[in-house]
């Protein structure tokens, strides 16, 4: 379930082919996705998400193939708490699942 306060962004997926065993930064595919800023203040307080290098938390749809090392590129203006993202590239450092009633509903993407 994606909320109404979403923003279009570009997800740059790196190394989705199995022909290379090493990381190649020229082997990527860009897709458009919707991201929603995710407020994790309560989860940080309880120690579930403790990543000091994280700059933002976003929700993406469950159908999006996002992995560690991918990039989220914002076009235009987007505010997430105190961070203003204008033509900004953020790197995904962790992806967590969000389950509701035994079904994967969203993915929480932690970026820096």
C-alpha positions in Angstrom: 0.0 0.0 0.0 1.6 3.3 -1.1 0.3 6.4 0.6 -0.8 9.5 -1.1 2.2 11.6 -0.2 4.5 9.9 -2.7 7.2 11.2 -4.9 8.4 9.9 -8.3 12.0 8.9 -8.4 14.4 6.9 -10.5 15.7 3.6 -9.2 19.1 2.7 -10.7 19.4 -1.1 -10.4 23.0 -2.3 -10.6 24.1 -5.8 -11.8 20.8 -7.6 -12.4 22.3 -9.9 -15.0 24.2 -13.1 -14.0 26.9 -12.8 -16.7 29.3 -10.9 -14.4 30.6 -12.1 -11.1 32.1 -8.7 -10.1 30.4 -5.4 -9.5 30.3 -3.2 -12.6 29.1 0.3 -12.2 28.3 0.6 -15.9 25.9 -2.3 -15.9 22.7 -0.7 -14.7 19.0 -0.2 -15.6 16.9 2.8 -14.6 13.2 2.4 -13.7 10.7 4.9 -12.3 9.2 4.2 -8.9 7.1 5.9 -6.2 8.7 6.5 -2.8 7.1 7.7 0.4 9.1 9.2 3.3 8.9 6.9 6.3 9.0 8.2 9.9 10.9 5.7 12.0 11.3 7.7 15.2 9.5 5.2 17.3 11.3 2.2 15.7 14.7 3.9 16.3 13.7 4.6 19.9 13.0 0.8 20.4 16.2 -0.2 18.7 14.8 -1.9 15.6 16.4 0.5 13.1 19.7 1.7 14.4 21.9 2.8 11.5 23.9 5.9 12.3 25.0 6.5 8.7 21.3 6.6 7.4 20.1 9.8 6.0 16.6 8.8 5.1 14.0 6.0 5.3 11.5 5.4 2.4 8.7 3.0 1.7 8.5 1.4 -1.8 6.0 -1.0 -3.2 6.5 -4.7 -2.7 6.8 -5.3 -6.4 9.9 -3.2 -6.8 13.2 -5.1 -7.0 15.5 -3.0 -4.8 18.7 -4.3 -3.4 21.8 -3.0 -1.4 24.0 -0.8 -3.6 21.2 0.5 -5.8 20.7 4.3 -6.1 17.5 6.4 -5.8 17.7 9.6 -7.8 15.3 12.4 -7.1 14.3 14.9 -9.8 12.8 18.2 -8.6 12.2 19.2 -5.0 11.4 16.7 -2.2 11.5 17.3 1.5 12.2 14.6 4.0 12.3 16.0 7.6 15.2 18.4 7.5 16.8 17.1 4.3 16.0 18.9 1.0 16.6 16.6 -1.9 17.1 18.4 -5.2 18.6 16.3 -8.0 20.1 14.1 -5.3 21.5 10.6 -5.6 21.0 8.4 -2.5 22.6 4.9 -2.1 20.6 2.1 -0.6 22.4 0.6 2.4 19.6 -1.8 3.7 16.2 -3.1 2.6 13.7 -4.3 5.3 10.4 -6.0 4.7 7.1 -4.7 6.1 4.6 -7.5 6.7 0.9 -7.1 7.3 -1.3 -10.2 7.9 1.3 -12.7 6.6 1.8 -10.8 3.4 4.7 -8.6 2.3 3.1 -5.2 1.9 5.9 -2.7 1.6 9.7 -2.5 1.7 11.5 -0.1 3.9 14.6 1.3 2.1 17.4 2.8 4.2 19.5 5.2 2.3 22.6 7.3 2.8 
